[in-house]
């Protein structure tokens, strides 16, 4: 059409019809772009899905229900931790610790997607956590640490990565399974009491 119009072969009537059609299409596009888009729609959260979770008074983590939720891998929450639920785009509710590294950003920027959450007693379940241990090296320190974990506390070790620096500092990480935060706190206290151990802390993220 543009080729014919340029060479003078296209009648003026057809050219005017094309111009009218083009203007109408542009008007439709502009109308769509001017329509306000709600935040949850731009993020892909359907209104029905959002309302379903927002109307929830409290998410009971561990309760047998049809609500879809998972434990956030960025902070690995466990029973005893203070937690909250965050409505995700496709994965239902993600349960985070209130002191999660991402908590402040989620609560301040997406407050309408936050759900109150509490734990149901889950004594039969085990949760994997990672501990970072630092201390002054001595003969038998690794043996004493593993004995407290496995023999004294009856805790299963998933993986262990311990080493000695050139300065004689004992450091490393241990992944293990605990029942809840109280169980974990007791374990950390026991390890801290071992001669040579300077600090024991729970790692925030799953590595």
N, C-alpha and C positions, 0 to 999 in steps of 0.2 A: 504494500500500500504506500509506504513512504517513498519507494523507488518511483512508482507511477506518479505520485503527487509532485515529486521533484522534476519530472520530465513533462509535467503538464497534462498527463493522461487521465488523472482522477478528477471527476466532476466535482464542482464546489459543493454540491448538495451532500455527496458522500463524505467529503472532508469535514463538513459541519457536523454530520452525524457522528463521525469518529471523535471529534472534539467534545461533543456533548457526552458521549459515553465515557471518555477519559476523565472529564470533570466529575461525573457521577461516581466513578470508581475511587477517585482521590478523596471525595467527600466521605465515602464509606470508611476508607482507611483512617482518615483524620478522626472520624467519630469514634472508631474503636480505640485509637491511641489516647483520646481524651478521657475515656471511661476510667474512673478510679479503680485501682486493683487493691483489694485488701491484703494485708500483710500475710495472713495465713494462706491465701490463694497463691501469692507469689512464691511462697516457700513450698508449695505443693501439699499443704495440709488441708484435706477436705473438711468442709464445714460440719458434716455429719460426724466425722471421726473426731474433730476437735471438740464438738459439743458433748460427744459420748464420754470423753475423758474429763472435760471441764466440769461436768455435772457430778463427777465422782467426788464425794466428800473426802474420803481418805483411801489411798491404795494400801491394802494390807499385803505386804510382800511375803509370799509363801502360802497365801490363801489359795485354795483351789477354786478358781473362777475362770470365766471366759475372757478376762482381760489379758491382753498380750503385753508382757513386760520382760525386760532383760536387765541384767546387772551391767552397769557401765564398766568397760575395760580400762577406762582412764583412771579410775580410783578404786576398783575392786571392792565394793561395799560388802559387809557381812553383818549378820545379826549383832546388835549392840551399837553399831554405828548410827549416828543421826543421819537420816537420808531424806531425799525428796524425789519426786518423779518428774520427768521432763517428757512432754509429748513430742515424739519425733515425726519425721515425714512419712517413713515407711515401716518402722520397726516398733510401733506401739509406744509404750512408755519405757524410757531408760531410767533406771534407778541409780542416782548418784549420792555420794557422801556429801553432807553439807559443807565440808571443808575440802571438797574436790578442787583441783586446780582450775577447773572450768566453771565452778559454781557461780562465782560473782558475775561472769559474763552472761551466763544463761539466765540468771535471775534478773539482772538489770536490763537486758535487751529483749528477753522473751518471757516476761512475767506472766502473760496470759496463758502460757503453755506449761506452767509449773503446777504440780499436783502434790498435795501433802501425802506423805508416805510413812508407814510404821512397819515394824517387823512382827510376823507371827512366830511363835516359838518353833524352832527347827533344829532340835537337838540331834536329830539323826543325820543331818546334812553336814558336809565338810566343805570348806572354802579355801581355795589356794591363795596364799599371800607370799610376798617376797620380803625378806629381811636383809638389811645391810648391816654388817658387823665390822667394827674397827677396834683394834687394840694393839698392844705391844706383844710381839712374838715371844714365845717361849716353848720349850719342849713339852709336848703333850697338850697344847692348847686346842688344836683341831679335834683331838680325841675327846677332850672334856666338853667341847661345844656340842659335838654330835651325840655324846652320851646323855647330856641333859635333854636334848631334843627327843631322841629316839627311846632311850631307856627310862629316864625319870618322868618325862611328860607324855610318853607313849604317842608321839607325834610322827606321822609319816613324812619323810623328806622326799620331795619331788626331784629337785636338782640342787647341786652344791658347787659353788665356784669360789674357792678360797685361795689366797696367795700371800706372798710376803714381798714387800717393796725393798729396794736397795737400802732404805733407811731402817729396816727392821720392823716396819709397821705391818701388822697382820690385818688384812681387809678382804672382804668378799661378800657375796650374796648367796642366800639360801632360800629356795622355794619350798614351802611346806604346806600342810593342810591342817586347819584349825576349825573348831566348831563355831566360834563366835568371837566377838571382841574381848570378852572377859577371859576366854581361854587364851587368846593371843597376848593380852596384857600380862597374864601370869607367866607365860613362856618367856616374854621379853625380860621380865623381872628376874627370872631364873638365870637366863644367859648373862645378863648384866652383872650378876654376882660372881661369875667365874673370874678367877684371878687372871689379869692381863687384858680383859675386855674393857674397853673404854666407852663404847657407845653401841647401842642396838636400836635401829629404827625401822619402821615399816615403810617400804617404798610405795609411792603413790601410784605409779603407772605399771601396767603389765608389759614386761619386756621379753 
